Amino acid sequence: MSALPLRALAVLCLAVPAAGGVPAPASSYAAEAPRTWRVGPDRALATPSAAAALAEDGDTVLIDPGTYSGDVAMWTQDDLTLRGDGGRVHLRADGRDAQGKAIWVIAGDRTTVDRIEFSGAAVADRNGAGIRQEGTGLTVTRSWFHDNETGILTGADPLSDIVITRSRFFRNGAGDGYSHNLYVGAVRSLTVRGSWFSGADTGHEIKSRAGRNTIVANLISDGDATASYSIDLLNGGRSVIAGNVIVQGPHSENSALVSYGAEGLTHPSHTLWVVNNTFANRRDSGTFVALAEGSRAHLRNNLLVGPGDLTDRASADARANRRVGVGGFVDAAADDFRLRPTSPAVDRGVAVPPRWRALWEYASPARATRRTVVGRIDLGAHELH
């Protein structure tokens, strides 16, 4: 009989519990073979935390759909993939936390989290997170973070890249202004694409200290919440904000939608491109893009809905930004800012250097699609289709 591949052997071995009803210890497998661990109420590993105690570098943990109440974990392994298998997995804190920090504390490097829902994290410091990221590098896809004190909270790591796609963050925040839907520390880069942010409680929808920020094709809408900034890039950095729908609610506690460099331009790059976004301000005044002195900001092809100044910095390089009413959108009241054929935004855009163009647009409920341009580019976050 031909030998089974090592990965297949790992999965086969995990299907047969050792004495006592748990999988055989890791030492029984070939050390060089990443393994796949199966988790579920009817499996030998009933909870994700049980897999966290056994997994090693490079392993994959597949979790059956369902609600895992009060199950928290610390992951120390590198190159892990943690995935809901066949549907979303709901990790509900129910008063529990890992290390007084989060539902999951991820200390390993280069972790991927897919199809996991995190809710209810609360700790003594009032910054309980769905995920506290302490390792280098994190990719989150198709995941939900809601009703936590903070959705995701990362530490400072100059080698770390944080990537978030097709995910949802809503109703996070402790109501104190220090906790947010997403708070990324001083990492190398942050990328957020095709995701939905809403209802931050007093804090920001997206707050980042990253050296590079790529925030594209998202819907960021406060609703009736008391959120502060929609996007807060505290320390500047080479950043692009493109193809987003950004809606400031009537109860927002800050008059600016986007803030760049509010705590000082401490990164080497002071360059910001704000391209083809649709900004809607539902307060009675405001500033769409607030800039620190010394910012090198380029504002192109943005639509402005509602009152307020485009920017507070006269030195900003601004072209083809236009204020419009709500009549040119499919359903502005429901945050559907797709264009109608009669919109004055159609075919009114100007050219943008390839590196900074809006290549993606948001699609409900949480994904990004390629922006297809025929002829001259339209203004705002959506091309007319």
N, C-alpha and C positions, 0 to 999 in steps of 0.2 A: 504494500500500500504506500502511495506517495505521501511524503510529509506534508502536513497542513502548514500554511503560512503562519508565522509567529503571531500576527494580529488575530487570525482566526482562532488559533489555539487559546489566546487570552480570553476571547469572548466565550469560547466553549467551556473553558475552565470555570469562568464566573457563573455559568449556568448551573453548576453542580456544587451546592454548598458543602463545606467541610463539616465535621462533627460539631454539633451545637447550632447548626442552621445558618452559619455565616460563611462567606466565601473564604477559600484557602488564603493564607497570608501571602503578601506580595512576594516573599522570597521563593515561593514555589513556581514562579514564572520566570521565563528567560529575562534577564535583567535589561537587555537591550530592546525589548519589545514594548512599545506603548500599549496600554490596555484600554478596553472599554468597560466601564462599570455601569450596570443597570440599577436604577433606583426606582422604587415605587412601593405603595402600601402592601402589595402582594408579593414583593420580592424579598430576597435575603437581606438586601440593604433597603430598609424601609424609608430612610430619610436622606436628604443631601448631606447632612452633617456626618452620617455614617460613612459616606463615600469620602468626605474630606479627611477622615482619619486613616484611610487606606490608600488613596490615590498617590501616584508618584509623578515625576516630571513627564510631560508629554501625553498624559492620559486624557481620555474623553469620558465625561460623566453624562449619561443620558437619563433624564428624569421623566417619569411618567406624568402626564397631566394630572392636576388636582391641587387641592389646597393643603399646604404643610404648615400647620399652625404652631407657632412657637419654636420652629426649628431654625436655629442660627448656626453660623459656621465661620471658621477662619480657614482660608486656603493659602498654604505656604508654598505649593509646588509651582514650578515654572511651566509655561507652554500648555496650560490646561485649556480644554474646551468644555464648557458647562452649558448644557442645552436641554431645553424642554423638548421631549421627543413625542411628536404627534399632536402637539398643542401646547398652550401656555401653562407654565407651572406658577402657582401663586404661593409665595412665601409671605405669610402674614405674621408679623412680629408677636402680637398678643402678649406684650409686656416683656418679651425676652430680647436680649442683645448679645452680641459677641464682643467681649473685651470692653464693654461700656461704650461701644462706638457705632455699631451697625448691625443689620441683619447678616450681611456678609462682609467680613474684612478680608480683602484680597492682598496678601503680602507677596505672592509670587509674581514673576515677570511674564509679560506677553500672554495675558489671559483673554479668552473669548467667552462672552456671556450672550446666550441667544434664547429668546422666548421665555424669559423669566419675569414674573411680576413681583414687585417688592412693595409692601404697604405696612404702615403702622409703626415705623421705627421711631422710638423716643428714648432718650437717655438723660442722665443727670445734667450733662453739659448743654442740653437743648440743641444738639446738632446731630441727633441720631439719623443715620443715613441708610438708604436701601443698600448701597455699596459704599464702603470706605476703601478707597484705592491707595495702597501703600507700596505696591510693587511698581516696576517699570513697564509701562505699556498696557493698555486695556482697550479691547474692542467690544462694544455693546450693540447688539442688533435685535430688532423686533421685541423689545422689552418695555415694561411699564414700571413707572415709579410714581406712587401717589400716596398722599396722606402720611408722609414721613416728615420729620423735621428738616431733612435735606434729602433730595433725591439721590444724587451722587456727590460725594465729597472726596477730592483727591489731595494728596500732599504735594510738596514741591520736589521735583525731580527733573533736572536739566536734560536727561536722556529719555524721558517718557513721552510717548505719543498716545493721546486719548482720541478714540474714534467712536462716534455714536451715530447710528443710522436707523431709520425706520422705527423709532422708539417714541414713547409718550411720557411726558412729565406733567403732572397736574396735582394741584392742591398740596404741594410740599411747602414747608416753612413752619417755624414755630411762632410766628407772629411778632418776632422781636427785631426784625431787620437784619439779623446776622445769619440767617439760614435761608436757603434758596432752593429753587427747583434743581439747578445744576451749579455746582461751585468747583471750578478747576483751579488748582494752585499753580505755582510757577513751574510748569512743565515745558517741554520743548514745543509741543504743538497740540492743538485741539481742532478736531474736525467734527462738525455736526451737520448732518444732511438728511433730508426727508423725514423730519421728526416734528412732533407737535408739543408745544409748551403752553400751559395755561394755568391761571389761577394761583400763582405763587402768593403765599400769605405774607405780605409786607416786604419780603425779600425780592431778589431779582429773578427773572425768568432764566437768564443765562449770565453767569458771572465767571470771568476767566482772567487769570494772570499769565496765560501761556505766551511764549515768545512768538508763536505763529498761530493765527486763528483763521479757520476757514468755516464760515457759517453760511450754508447755501441751501436754498429750496426747503425752508421750514415754514410752518405756521406758528407764530408766537403771538398769543392773544390773551390778554389779562382776564377777559370776561368781566364779572362784577367784583373781582378780587381787589385787594389793596396792594397789588404788586408795585415794586419800585421800577428800576430800569428794565426794559425788555432785553437789552444786551448791554453788559457792562464789561468793557475791556480795560481794566484798571490801570495797567502799566504799559499800554500801547502795544507794540510789537507789529510785525508784518501781518496785516490782517485784510481779509476780504469778506464782505457781507453782501451776498448777491442772491437775487431770485427769491427773497423771503417776503412773506406777508407778515407785517408787524403791526399789531393793533394794541394801542394803549387804551385801557378801560377808563371809564369815567371816575373811578375811585382810586386810581393810581396815586401813590404818595410821592411821585417824583415827576416833574414836568417834562423831562427829557425821555425820549424813547431809546436812543443809543447814546452811550457815553464812552469816550475814548480818552484814556490817559488821566482819569480824575485823580489818581494817587501818584502821578508823576510818570513821565515817559522814561522808564528805567531800562527798557530793552534797547538793543542797538538800533533796531529799525523803528521809525516813527511813521511808517507808511500805512495808510488805510484807504482801501477802495470800497465804496458803497455804490453798488451797481444794480440797476433793474429791480429794486425793491418796491413794494407797495406799502406805504406807511399810512396808517389811519389813527388819528388822535381823537378820542371821544371825550377828552377833557375840554375845558373852555379856553385853554392856552397851552403853550409848550414849545419845545425845541425838538426837532426830529433827530438831529445829530449834534451832540455837544462835544466839543473838541478842546483838548488842552493846548495851551500855547506851545508852538513848535511842532504841532502835528502836520504831516504832509498828507492831506486828505484830498481825495478825488471823488466827487459825487456826480454820478452819471445816470441818466435815464430813470430816475426814481419818480414815482407818483406820490403826491401828498394829498391826503384826504382829511379835512378838518383843519382847525386853526393851528397856528404856530409858525415859527421861523424854521426854514430849512436847516440852518446851522447858526451857531453863535460866534463863528470865527470868519471874519471877512476875508482872510487869506486862503480859505478853502477854494480848491479848483472845482467849480460847479458848472455843469453844462447839462442842458436838456432835462431838467427836473421841472415837473409841472404839477400845479395844484388843480384838482378836478373834484367834481361833485360825485355823488353816489350813483347817479343815473346810468353811468356807463359800465356798471358791473352787473354780474348775474344776480347776486343777492348780497349786497354789502352788509345788511343787518345780520346775516348769518355767517359772516366772515368768508363769503364766497366772492373773491375779488377777481374772478375770471372776467375777461373783457367781453362786452357786447360789440357787435359790428359797428355800432354808431359811436363808440367811445372815441374821444379826442386823443387817446393814447396810441391809436393804431398808426404804425409807420412813422412815428415821430422821434425815434431814438437816434443817437449818434454812435459812431464807431468807438469801440473800447479795445485797448491792447489785448491780444489773445490770452495772455496770462490771467487777466482779470475779468474776462467776460462771464456773463451769467449763462452757464451751459445746462443748468437744471432748473426745473420748477416743481413746486410742491403739488402733490396729488393726495386728496383725502382717501383714507383717514390718516395715514402716516407713511408716505413714501415719496420718492423723487422720480420724475420722468425727464427724459431728455427734452430740452427746449429746442423746438424746430422753428427756424426762422426762414421765412420766404420773403425775399425782398429786403426792405429796411426793417430793422428791429423795432418792436413795439416798446413803449414805455411800460414800466412796472414789472411785477413778478411773473406775469403770464403773457404768452403770445396768444393772439387770437387764432383759434383753430376752427 
